[in-house]
Amino acid sequence: MLARARQYFEEHKVLPIDTPSLSSTTVSDPQLTSLQVEDGRYLQTSPEHFMKRLLAAGYPDIYSICRVYRGAETGKRHLPEFTMIEWYRHNMALGEIINDTSALIAAVLNQPDLASNVVHRNYVDLFVEVVGLEPMRASIDDLASAAAADGALRHLIGDYRDAWLDLILATRIAPAFPKGCLTVVQHYPASQAALSRLCPDNDQVGDRFEVFYGVLELANGYVELTDDDEQAKRMDSDLRVRRDLGKTQVPRDVRLLAALQSGLPECAGVALGFERLHMIAEHTDDIRNVVTFAEDLE
């Protein structure tokens, strides 16, 4: 499967690169928990920041297959260490990078029909159809009710809208996706744009998508944000959310901001969990069945 991934990128003239596992900075995303080593440096949750610095320095289309690390992630679909395939393509619009992602998944799984039978859905439409709520306007109480949350969960999540939306997507919406094919959900709310640009036709949503195989999330992709001022604002917003949630504060990645300021080219990027693809190939719903030393990671 890894050989097929590398072959796909070679055929599409995407350059393999390598990035550090350790850094003095890490992502600000409140949804992610970075693991920190004794000297204060961080194990990387993805190679994204390094890869964007390479793009800003003039690199062509690039990809990385590497080990990444995330705290507070253990279960049937999560381990704190896993393999990520991440790649960036110049001048690709949202539809093009979605097609590229579908084609790669089909190639790695050696199931060519997957790429020609993709279900495309809009994030807002899914919420309206499945739970009867407009995700950016529904009250927190309505979202909590849609998630069938008890008092303890309501207290834990509080007024963090994006956490409620993620929970509803995972527990109410994704389980209804058709089995045996890829479903692409696109145009997430602007509050969940992360490192994607806002949609040129609607600044209420981001040019972000996720790919699912049945209920299993496989990939997360963006048409990338290239504005350093906007990126700095999002980092600051993330840090405020982290503070409000009682999460560890992390430093801003000033090198990434400098790279964006120097000029990140128009590009799109995707992060894909390799073990999730392996789960599909092995017809298992437990990631521990495709990782030899899973018990050492738990």
C-alpha positions as CSV (number, residue, x, y, z in Angstrom):
1,M,0.0,0.0,0.0
2,L,2.8,2.4,0.8
3,A,4.5,1.5,-2.5
4,R,1.3,2.3,-4.4
5,A,1.1,5.7,-2.6
6,R,4.7,6.5,-3.6
7,Q,4.0,5.3,-7.2
8,Y,0.9,7.6,-7.4
9,F,3.0,10.6,-6.4
10,E,5.8,9.7,-8.7
11,E,3.5,9.4,-11.6
12,H,2.0,12.9,-10.8
13,K,5.5,14.4,-10.4
14,V,5.1,15.1,-6.7
15,L,8.4,15.3,-4.9
16,P,9.0,13.3,-1.7
17,I,10.4,15.4,1.2
18,D,11.3,14.8,4.9
19,T,10.6,17.0,7.9
20,P,11.5,17.0,11.6
21,S,9.5,15.1,14.2
22,L,10.6,17.6,16.9
23,S,10.2,21.4,17.0
24,S,10.2,24.3,19.4
25,T,6.6,25.1,18.2
26,T,3.5,23.2,17.4
27,V,-0.1,23.8,16.0
28,S,-2.4,26.1,17.9
29,D,-5.6,24.1,16.9
30,P,-7.7,23.7,20.1
31,Q,-8.9,20.2,18.9
32,L,-5.3,18.8,19.0
33,T,-3.1,17.9,21.9
34,S,0.6,18.1,21.2
35,L,2.9,15.8,23.1
36,Q,5.9,17.5,24.7
37,V,9.2,16.0,25.5
38,E,11.3,16.7,28.6
39,D,13.3,19.6,27.1
40,G,10.1,21.4,26.1
41,R,10.1,20.7,22.4
42,Y,7.0,19.2,20.7
43,L,6.4,16.1,18.8
44,Q,4.7,17.1,15.6
45,T,1.0,16.5,15.0
46,S,1.7,16.8,11.2
47,P,4.4,18.0,8.9
48,E,2.2,20.8,7.7
49,H,4.0,23.9,9.0
50,F,7.4,22.6,7.7
51,M,5.9,21.7,4.3
52,K,4.4,25.2,3.9
53,R,7.8,26.7,4.7
54,L,9.3,24.6,1.9
55,L,6.5,25.7,-0.5
56,A,7.2,29.3,0.4
57,A,10.9,28.7,-0.4
58,G,10.1,27.6,-3.9
59,Y,9.6,23.9,-3.7
60,P,7.3,22.2,-6.3
61,D,4.4,19.9,-5.5
62,I,5.6,17.9,-2.4
63,Y,4.5,14.9,-0.3
64,S,5.6,13.3,3.0
65,I,4.9,9.9,4.5
66,C,5.9,10.2,8.2
67,R,5.1,9.3,11.8
68,V,3.1,11.9,13.7
69,Y,2.0,12.2,17.3
70,R,-1.1,13.4,19.1
71,G,-2.0,13.2,22.7
72,A,-5.4,12.3,24.2
73,E,-6.1,10.0,21.2
74,T,-6.5,6.3,21.9
75,G,-9.3,4.0,20.9
76,K,-10.7,1.9,18.1
77,R,-9.8,4.6,15.5
78,H,-7.0,6.5,17.3
79,L,-3.5,5.9,18.5
80,P,-1.1,8.6,19.8
81,E,1.5,7.7,17.1
82,F,0.4,7.0,13.5
83,T,1.4,7.3,9.9
84,M,0.3,10.4,7.9
85,I,0.4,10.9,4.2
86,E,0.4,14.7,3.5
87,W,0.8,16.4,0.2
88,Y,0.5,19.8,-1.4
89,R,-0.4,20.7,-5.0
90,H,0.1,24.1,-6.6
91,N,-2.8,26.0,-8.2
92,M,-5.5,23.4,-7.4
93,A,-9.0,24.5,-6.6
94,L,-11.3,22.7,-4.2
95,G,-12.8,20.3,-6.7
96,E,-9.4,19.4,-8.2
97,I,-7.8,18.6,-4.8
98,I,-10.9,16.5,-3.9
99,N,-10.5,14.5,-7.1
100,D,-6.8,14.1,-6.5
101,T,-7.5,12.8,-3.0
102,S,-10.1,10.3,-4.2
103,A,-7.7,9.1,-6.9
104,L,-4.9,8.5,-4.4
105,I,-7.2,6.6,-2.0
106,A,-8.4,4.4,-4.8
107,A,-4.8,3.8,-6.0
108,V,-3.5,2.9,-2.5
109,L,-6.4,0.5,-1.9
110,N,-6.2,-0.8,-5.4
111,Q,-9.9,-0.2,-5.9
112,P,-10.2,2.1,-9.0
113,D,-14.0,2.2,-8.8
114,L,-13.8,4.2,-5.6
115,A,-12.7,7.3,-7.4
116,S,-15.6,7.2,-9.8
117,N,-18.4,6.7,-7.2
118,V,-17.8,9.5,-4.8
119,V,-20.7,11.1,-2.9
120,H,-20.3,14.8,-2.5
121,R,-22.2,16.6,0.3
122,N,-22.3,20.1,1.6
123,Y,-21.7,20.5,5.4
124,V,-24.5,22.9,6.1
125,D,-27.0,20.8,4.0
126,L,-26.1,17.7,5.9
127,F,-26.9,19.4,9.3
128,V,-30.2,20.7,8.0
129,E,-31.3,17.4,6.5
130,V,-30.2,15.1,9.3
131,V,-30.7,17.1,12.5
132,G,-32.8,20.0,11.3
133,L,-30.4,22.6,12.4
134,E,-28.4,25.3,10.6
135,P,-25.0,24.8,12.2
136,M,-23.8,28.4,12.3
137,R,-27.1,29.7,13.8
138,A,-28.5,27.0,16.0
139,S,-28.3,27.7,19.8
140,I,-25.9,25.7,22.0
141,D,-28.9,24.2,23.7
142,D,-30.3,23.0,20.4
143,L,-26.9,21.5,19.4
144,A,-26.6,19.8,22.7
145,S,-30.1,18.3,22.3
146,A,-29.2,17.1,18.8
147,A,-26.2,15.4,20.3
148,A,-28.4,13.8,23.0
149,A,-26.0,15.2,25.6
150,D,-26.4,14.5,29.3
151,G,-25.6,17.1,32.0
152,A,-22.0,16.0,32.3
153,L,-21.3,16.3,28.6
154,R,-23.0,19.7,28.5
155,H,-20.8,20.9,31.3
156,L,-17.6,19.5,29.7
157,I,-18.2,21.1,26.2
158,G,-19.9,24.2,27.5
159,D,-20.5,26.9,24.8
160,Y,-17.8,25.6,22.5
161,R,-19.9,25.5,19.3
162,D,-17.3,23.8,17.1
163,A,-17.0,20.9,19.6
164,W,-20.7,20.4,19.5
165,L,-20.7,20.4,15.7
166,D,-17.9,17.9,15.6
167,L,-19.8,15.6,18.0
168,I,-23.0,15.8,15.9
169,L,-21.1,15.1,12.7
170,A,-19.4,12.1,14.2
171,T,-22.4,10.6,16.0
172,R,-25.5,11.6,14.1
173,I,-24.4,12.4,10.5
174,A,-21.4,10.3,9.5
175,P,-23.1,7.0,10.6
176,A,-25.7,7.6,7.8
177,F,-23.1,7.8,5.1
178,P,-23.3,5.0,2.5
179,K,-21.1,2.1,3.2
180,G,-18.5,0.8,0.7
181,C,-17.8,4.2,-1.0
182,L,-16.2,7.6,-0.4
183,T,-18.2,10.5,0.9
184,V,-16.7,14.0,0.7
185,V,-18.1,16.7,3.0
186,Q,-17.1,20.2,1.9
187,H,-17.4,23.8,2.9
188,Y,-17.1,23.6,6.7
189,P,-18.1,26.7,8.7
190,A,-15.6,29.6,8.8
191,S,-14.9,28.9,12.5
192,Q,-13.6,25.5,11.4
193,A,-11.6,26.8,8.4
194,A,-8.3,26.0,10.4
195,L,-5.6,26.7,7.8
196,S,-7.8,26.9,4.8
197,R,-8.9,30.0,3.0
198,L,-12.5,31.2,3.1
199,C,-14.6,30.2,0.1
200,P,-14.4,33.0,-2.5
201,D,-18.1,32.8,-3.1
202,N,-19.2,32.6,0.5
203,D,-17.0,33.9,3.4
204,Q,-19.2,32.1,5.9
205,V,-17.5,28.8,5.0
206,G,-14.0,27.6,4.4
207,D,-12.5,25.8,1.4
208,R,-12.1,22.7,3.6
209,F,-13.2,19.2,3.0
210,E,-13.1,15.8,4.7
211,V,-13.2,12.4,3.1
212,F,-15.0,9.4,4.7
213,Y,-15.3,5.7,3.8
214,G,-18.6,4.9,5.3
215,V,-18.4,6.3,8.8
216,L,-14.6,6.2,8.9
217,E,-12.9,9.6,8.4
218,L,-9.8,9.3,6.2
219,A,-8.6,12.7,5.1
220,N,-8.8,16.4,5.8
221,G,-7.9,18.9,3.1
222,Y,-7.8,22.6,2.3
223,V,-7.3,25.1,-0.3
224,E,-4.6,26.8,1.8
225,L,-4.7,30.1,3.5
226,T,-1.9,32.3,2.1
227,D,-2.6,35.6,4.1
228,D,-0.1,35.9,7.0
229,D,-2.2,38.5,8.8
230,E,-5.3,36.3,8.8
231,Q,-3.3,33.3,9.9
232,A,-1.9,35.3,12.8
233,K,-5.5,36.2,13.8
234,R,-6.6,32.6,13.7
235,M,-3.6,31.5,15.8
236,D,-4.5,34.2,18.4
237,S,-8.2,33.0,18.3
238,D,-7.1,29.4,18.8
239,L,-5.0,30.4,21.8
240,R,-7.9,32.2,23.4
241,V,-10.1,29.1,22.9
242,R,-7.3,26.9,24.4
243,R,-7.2,29.2,27.4
244,D,-10.9,29.2,27.9
245,L,-11.0,25.4,27.7
246,G,-8.1,25.1,30.2
247,K,-5.8,23.6,27.6
248,T,-2.0,24.1,27.5
249,Q,-0.9,27.3,25.8
250,V,1.5,26.9,22.9
251,P,3.8,29.4,21.2
252,R,2.8,31.0,17.9
253,D,4.8,29.5,15.0
254,V,6.5,32.7,13.9
255,R,8.5,30.9,11.2
256,L,5.3,29.8,9.5
257,L,4.0,33.3,9.7
258,A,7.2,34.6,8.2
259,A,7.0,32.1,5.4
260,L,3.4,33.2,4.6
261,Q,4.6,36.8,4.6
262,S,7.4,36.0,2.2
263,G,4.8,34.5,-0.2
264,L,3.1,31.1,0.0
265,P,2.0,30.2,-3.5
266,E,-1.6,29.3,-4.3
267,C,-1.9,25.6,-3.3
268,A,-4.1,22.9,-1.8
269,G,-3.0,20.4,0.8
270,V,-4.3,17.1,2.3
271,A,-3.5,15.0,5.4
272,L,-4.5,11.3,5.1
273,G,-4.3,8.7,7.9
274,F,-2.6,5.7,6.4
275,E,-3.7,3.2,9.1
276,R,-7.3,4.2,8.4
277,L,-6.7,3.0,4.8
278,H,-5.1,-0.2,6.1
279,M,-8.3,-0.7,8.3
280,I,-10.4,-0.7,5.1
281,A,-8.0,-3.1,3.3
282,E,-8.2,-5.5,6.3
283,H,-12.0,-5.1,6.8
284,T,-11.6,-4.1,10.4
285,D,-13.1,-1.3,12.5
286,D,-10.2,-1.4,15.1
287,I,-6.9,0.4,14.3
288,R,-5.1,-1.9,16.7
289,N,-5.6,-4.7,14.3
290,V,-3.3,-3.1,11.7
291,V,-0.6,-1.8,14.1
292,T,1.8,-4.5,15.3
293,F,2.8,-2.8,18.5
294,A,-0.5,-1.1,19.4
295,E,-0.4,-2.3,23.0
296,D,2.9,-0.4,23.5
297,L,1.2,2.9,22.4
298,E,-1.8,2.6,24.7
